[in-house]
């Protein structure tokens, strides 16, 4: 990462200001995020400011299914996505020979600094400071100077805009005082550094406590998007809020992913593209005539006219050839896996290989199918981000981009992505058993009502409010967390290395009934993993028993078990019986930020009837 230099800066080998792993650039530290480096506080530049080494090819990541799922949403909001190269891996820098033409430009943000001299505490913009040895210094007096650090606070709105806090306006106009001719601000903090002890004052006598911002003072958002450059500003009618730049709510990436699975419709599309110069004007009437051309005849051999025309129409309108959601297609592929044969190994270079396993002692009650996947490839792409509040994806893991998202670039038609190769275990529950459980009175009339009341209490401030995912999703999500905790003790991987993928249906987009989870592990930039998770998947019954024991009693019971989602002063409205002592896992392992959890729906829990749990007895 490099800060932009002026046009007259000397042309010398420039060391980067900091480094970030490629996979982190697609998630935690994506475009528009605020990062603290060793000597600087910066804002990661948008995609227009990403530079790739000209000596190497741009690292494109192909995944047609993911591109088809995203392009449909992008068209709804007037954004474009390249048909040929929609995804790129972040640029890789060379530590030995760093170049200003390979890396990501960053912007110093915020540009207000606080003098660290206890007797000074001046609040100044960086252009009034002296830069020396990569640090800013303030000349407090003629004989005394002190180092300055970036101020902790900025402004942001829920649409992702970020701006400098209006310090001068806050001290003067917001206090109904006239602005003085030469504002000179000081940033006064109490001995504890607590937010309520912070006060900003001006030499003219104006002063205001910072907690006044939380007391109803409204600040208008100016629509600033500094990560997109000087032309990034847009109109915004939201109210800006004070934000600690290193807080966890300063950046919520919107990430969409897809497994690389065989796609018959994709093969048809590729064959049609091979003769696209002829077929781009094909109709049902002239297609038989085009088939007489040798090039077309060879490309379309074995395909029906209906298959060809569906692919032609999809290519003409730049829409997916198949309209099925991402996870529904993956669910159908995994549940249709062949039975494992003794000694069978994945083909060399395979990106997907899954086989059904039938243990000698059979599967536990409530489990319909167990599939192990020694080879998995997942492509993860970031499509946008928000601040202050995360936007909840639907049960298919996709976002409604018309609601809320911040752009990653102004002129680019591609998205940052990473490729993860690993292994996984797919567990499908018995659909009849799930429906019988959902129809129980204690589930449908008691627990579902309580969880929905909590969800509604959380969603009443959102516009529009996201739909309630249902008790089926709560149960599947909780089961995934319990199994991850149980398996991580045996499989050889750290708990933070395991990840979940929830298959829940039906949904408003697809009527397919789904009740399954995929637990996987993998690493970007490697050829795969060592098979430890797959081998542990074969011992599903033992891990289910361990998960059952882990979930029955929490160290925080009875407080945890009796938690009310609706009436919680801590505003934990999206959790039932769930806390750090029983269900919470590393956030990199969870799709939903440790929300939508309730162990009372999976195992018998203190204070709840046993029939409320899907596994009412030990597996």
N, C-alpha and C positions, 0 to 999 in steps of 0.2 A: 504494500500500500504506500502510495506516495502523495504528498501534498503538492498541488500545482505550484510551479515557480514562475516568477515574472519573466517577461520576454527578454530582459537583459541579464538574466542569471547566467553565470559561467557554465560552459558546456563541459562539465567534469562528470566522472562516474559517480552517480548518485545512489547512495545507500537507501533502501526503503525505510520508511518511518515505522513499520511494524509488519508482522506476518500473521496470517490466519489460515487455518486448514481449509482446503477446498470445500469439504462437506459443510463446514460452518458458515461459509459464505452463502449457501443456499438456504440456510435456516436461521440460526441465531444472529449472525452478523451480515445479513443481506443488505441490498441497496436501501438507503434511508435509515439504517440503524446507527445508534450512537455508541461509540467504542472509546474506552480509555486506553491509550497507548502509554508507553513508559514516560514520555515527556509531553504528550498532547492529548486533548480530548477532540475527537474527530467524528464526522458524519460520513459513512460509506457512500461513495459516489454511485449514481445511477448507471444503467447499462451503457449509456452513451459515453461514459468515462472509463470503460473497461478496454484495455489494450492487450493484444496478443502478440507474442514474439513472431516477427515476420519470417524467421528462419524455420518455423514449424507450421504444420497445418493446424487450422482452428479445430479444437477438439469437439466435434459434433457428436451428439448422443441420439441415436435413432430410437424411436418408440412410437409407431403410428397410432396405436390405441390411445395412448395418453394425449397425443396431439389432436386426435379426432374428438376426444372428450372436452378438451379445452377450447378448441376453435369455435365450437358451437356456442359456448358462453361468451367468448370474446366478440363474436358477431353481434350479440345482443346489446353490447355497450359500445359498439363502433370501433373496436380495436382489431388489429390484424396480427396474424401469426403465420410465419413462413410455412409454406407447404413442403419445401424440400429440406430445410435445416432449422427446425423450430427450437431445438434445445442445444445449449452449449455448456460445457464445463467451465468453471471460472478459470481465468488465466493463471498460469504457473510462473512464478518468478525464479530467477537464477541467483542464488545467494552468492555464488563466486563471481559472477559477472552481471551485476544488476543493471537493468536498462530501464529508462523512463518510458520505453515503448512496450513494456510487458508488465502489466500489473493493474491495480485499481486505484484511481485517484480518489483522494479523500479531501474533505473540507474541514478546516478548523471550526468547531462548533461546540459550545457557544464562543462568541468573541468578546464576552464580558469577563473580566478577571477581578479577583479579590487579592489585595495586597496582604501578605502574611505577617507584616509588622503589627504586633499587638497594639501599638499606640497609633497606628495609621488606619488599617482596615479599609483603604480606599476601594471603591468599586468603579472600575474604568474599562473602557474599550481597549482592545489590544493595540490600536494605532497610536495610543498615547503612552505606550510602553517601549522599553528597549529590549531587543532580542539579542541574547548572548548565550552561546553554548547550548542552543536549543531550548532555552528557558527565557521567560519574560521577567523583566525587572522593573520595579517602580522606584523612582528617585523621590523618596519620602521627604527628605530635607537635603540641604546642600551637602551634608556629610554622611547621610544615612540612606541606604537603599535596601530594598527587600525583594525577595522572589514573589511572584504572583502565580496563582493557580486559577483554572477556569471555575466560574461560579457553578454551583450545583444545580441551579434551576433554569428551566426553559419553559416555553409555552407549547401546547399541542392541542389538537382537537381529535375527535374520534375518527375523522376521515384520513388521518395520517399526517396532516400538515404539522410542521415544526417551525418554531420561530423563536427569536430572542425574546426574553421576557422584557416588557416595556417598563424598565426600571424608572426612567425619568417621569413618564406619564403616571406611574403608580404613586410616586411620592408627591406629585403636584396635582394634575387634573383629577385623578381619582379621589383625591382628598379635598377637591373643590378649592384648590389654591392656584393662583396664577403661576405659570412656569417662569422661573427666574432666568436672567440673561445668561448666566454661566453656571449651570448645575454642577455641583461637586458632591458626589454621593459617597457614603460610607456604609459598609455592611457590618452590622453589629450582631454578634452572636453571644448567647449566654455561655456559662462555663460548661454546660452539658451538650451544647450544640443542638438541643431540641428545637423542633420546628416552631414551637410556641414562643421561644426566646429570641427569635430572629427579628431584627428591626432594621429598616433602611431609612437613612436620614440624609438630608441635603444641608449644605452650608447656609442656605437661606432660612433655615428653621423648619422646613417641611419634613415630616417624618411619618412612617406608617409601619405597623407590625405586619409581617408577612402572612400571618394566619388570617388576615382580613380577606385574603383571596378566597379562603375556604368559607368565609362567612356570608357569602352572597354577592360579593363584588364580581360583576360580569365583565369579561374581557373579550373583545371581538377578535375572531380569527381572521387574519389577513390572507389566508390561503397560500402561505409560503411553502415551497417545496425545494429547499436549497440543494438537495442531492441531485436534482434534475438540471441545475445550472440557472443562469440568469433568466431564462424564459420559462421557468417552471411554475411561476406564480399563477394561481387561478382564483376565481371567485369562490367565496365560501361564506355561508350564513350561520355556521356553527359558533358556539361559544367556546373560546379557548380556555384551557385549564392549566394550572400550574403543574409542572411535571419534574420530578427528580430524574435527571438524564440517565442515571444508572439503575433506575427502578425496573422491576420486572414487567411493568405495564407500559414501558416505553416503546416496545416493539413486539408485535404478534405476527409472525410470518404466516402467510396463507400458502400452504404446501399441498400439492396434489401428487399422488403417486400411482403407479400401475405396475403390475407384474408382467414380465414378458412371457406370454402364453401363446401357443399356436392359434392363429387367427385365419380360418378359411376365407373369410371375406377379404382379408388383406391380400391373400394370394391372388384372388380374382382381380382385385384392384391393380396389383402390380402387372398382371398379364395384359390388362386393358391399357395401362399406361405404356406398355411396350409398343403398342400400335396406335398411340394417341393422336398422331398427326393425321390418321385416317378416321379413327373412331370418334373424334371430338364433335363431329357433325352427324353422328349415327342416330337413327330413329328406328322404331320397330318396323317401319316399312322398308327402309333401305339397308337394314342390317344384313339380311340374306345376300344382298348384292355385294356388300363389303366383304362378306366371308369368302367370296370367290377370289379375292386378292391373296396371293400366297403368304405375304407377311402377316395379314390378319388371320388367315386360316390356321397358321402354325400357332399364333399367340392364343387363339380362342378354342383350340382343340379340346373337346371334352366339356365345354361350358355351354349351358343353355342360353337361349336368347334373353330369358328373364334375368338371369344372373348378370349377363353382360350389360343389359340396359340399366339395372340397378346401380352398377359400378359407374357407368357413363354419367348417369344423372347426379350421382354423388360427386364425381370429379368436376362436372360442369358448375355445380353450385358450391363447391368447396365445403362439403359437409361430410360427416362420417358415412361410410357405406352401411354400417349397422348402427341402430340407435340405442342399443342396449347399454346401460350404465356399466362403468368399469368393474365394480365388484360383483355384479351379477354374472358377467362373463367369466370372471375368475372362479367364482363359486361353482359354476357349471363345469368348468374345466377340471377343477380339483375333485369334485364329487364323481366325475366320470373317469377317474384314474384307473388304470388297469391293475389287476392283482399282482402283487410282487412275486417274481419268480426267483428261485434260489440261484445265487451267484450272479444275478443281473446287475450290470453296472451302467451308469449314465454314459451316453455316447460322448466322444471327445468333442469339446467345444460347445456342448449343449448349454443353453441358458435356462431351460426348464425341464425338469425330470421329476415326476411324482408317481408313487405307487401306493396302492391300498395295502394295508397290513391287517392281518387277522390273527391276533394272539391266540395261543393254544388254549388258554383259559377263557377265551371270549372277551367281549368288551363289557365294561361296567354298564349297569342299567341306566338308561337315559342317553347313552352314546350310540349313535348309529353307524358312524364310519370313522376310521383312523387312517390318515394318509401321511406318509413321510415324503419329504421333498429334498433329496440330497443336493439338487441344483435349483437355485432360484436367482433370478435377476430382477431387480426392482429399480425403476427410474423415478427419481424424485425431482419435481420441478416447482419452483416458487412462482406464483402468479401475481402476488401482491402482498400487502401487509396492512395492518391497522395499528393504532395506538389507543391507549386507555382501556379499551374493551376488545377482546377477541371476537371475531365473527365465527359462529358455530357452523361447521360443515354439516351437511345432511348425512343420513345413515350410509350413503354411498361414498362418503368421504369427499364430496365435491361442494364447491361454494357457489352461492348465488351472487355473482359479481355485480349485479344491478343494485345490490343493497349497499355495500361498503367495501371499498378497496382503494389502495393508493398505488399509483403507477410506478413501475420499476425503471422505465425509460421513456423518453419523449419521441425519439425517431427510430427506435429499434423494433424489429418484428420477430424477436426470438426471446427465449426465457432462460434463466440460469438453471442448471440441472446437475444432478450427480447420479452416478450409477453404483448400485450396491449389489454385490454378489455374495450369496450365502446359502443357507439351508433353512428348512422350516418343518414344522409339524402342524398338520391341519386336522382339527377335531370338529366333526359334525354331530350335533345333537339330534336325537330322535324327534322329528317334527310332531308326531302324535303326542309324545310325552310333553313337549313344550306347550302345545295347545291345551292339553288337559290341565297343566300347571297354571296357565294363564286364566283358565275359566274358574279356578277355585275362588270362592267368595273372599277369603282372607287376602288373596292377591289382587283380585279385580275391584272389590268394593272397599278395601281398607288401605293396603299399601300403595296401590296405584294412585288412589285419590290423594294420599299424603305426599307422595313424590311429585305428582302433578301440581299440587298446591305450592310446593317449594319452587318448582320450575317457574310457575306463573309469577311468584313473588320476585324472582330474579329477572324475568323477562319483561316485567311491566314497564321498565324504563327504556326498553329497546324499541326501535321503530324500523321495520316491523319486527315483532317478537318471533323468535325461532320456534318451530313446532316442537311439542313434547315428543321425545323419541320413543317413549313407551317402556313398560317394565321389562320387555324382552331384551331391549338394548342394555338396560341396567344390569340384568342378570348375566348376559354374555360378557359384558365389560368387566364385571366383578370376577367372574370365573377366570378370565384371562389374567387378571392381576394375581389371583391366588395361585394359579398354575405357574406363572413366571417366578413367583417367590419360592414355590416348592421345587421347581426344576433347577433353578439357578444354584441350589445347594449341592446338586449332584452332577450337572452336565459339564462343569469345568469352565463355563463362561461366567463373567461377572453379571450381576443382575441388571446393570445398566446396559449390557450388550444385547439383552433380549428385547424384542419389540413385538407389539401386538398388531393384529389387523382383524377388525370385527366385520363379520358378514351377517347382517340383520335385515330381515324383510318379512312381509311386504312393505313397500314404501309408496309414497305418492307418485313416484316416477316409474315403479316397476312392481307388478303384482307377484313376483316370484317369492315364495316363502323360503326364507333363509334363517338358519340358526347355527352358526359355526364361528370358530376362531382360528386364526393362523398365528402361531408363535414362531418367530424367525430370528435369526442372527446373521449379521453380515457386515462387511467393511467395504468402503469405497476404495477403489484403486487396487484391489487384490483379486486373485483368481477364485476366491471362495473361502470356505472354512474347513474344519477338520472332521466333521461328522459327529461331534459330541452330542449335539441337540437331537439329531435324527435317532441315534441309539437310545437316548433317554425317552424319546417319544414312544418307542416300543414297549416301555414299561409304564404305560399310561395309568393303569390301575393303581400302582404304588404311588404315583405322583398325585393322583386324585385323592387318595387316602390322606396323604400328607397335607394337601391343600385343604381338605375337610377339617383336619385337626388344627391347622393354622387359623382358619376362619371362625371356628366356633367361639373362641374366647379372645378378647383383645385386652391388652394391658390397661386400657383406659375404660374398660367396662366397670360399672353399668352406664357411665356417661356416654360412651360411644354408642352402645346399643340402643339407648333411649333418645338419641339425637333426633330432633324434629326439623325436617328440612324447611318448613314454613316459618316457624317461630324460633329463629336463631339470631341472637344479637350480633354474632360474628359474620352474618350474611353468607353462611355456607348452605345456600339453598339447593345446591345440586348434588348433595350427598345425603344418603340415609345413614345407615350404620357403617361409617367409614372414617378413618383418620390415619395419621402417620404411624400409629401403633399396629395397624392391621393390614391396610390395603394400599396405601400410597406407595408408588414406586418412582424411580427416576423419571423426570419429565421427558427425557429423550426416548423412554420406553413406551410412553402412553400417548395415545392419539388425542386425548381430550383433557389434557392438563390436570389429571387426577380428579375429574368431575364425573358425574353420572355413575356413582358407585353405591352399592348397598349389599353388604354380605348377608343380610337377613333373607335376601331372595335366593341365595345359593346354598347356605348351610344353616342349620338351626342356631339361632343367636339368642343370647340372654335377653329376656323380656319380650320375646316374640314366639308365636306358636310354631311348632316343628313343620306343620303342613305349609307354611309360608315359603319354605325353602324348596328349591328344585331337587336338591339332593337331601331329602329329609332323613335318610339313614346313611351310614358310612358306606361308600362304594365297595 
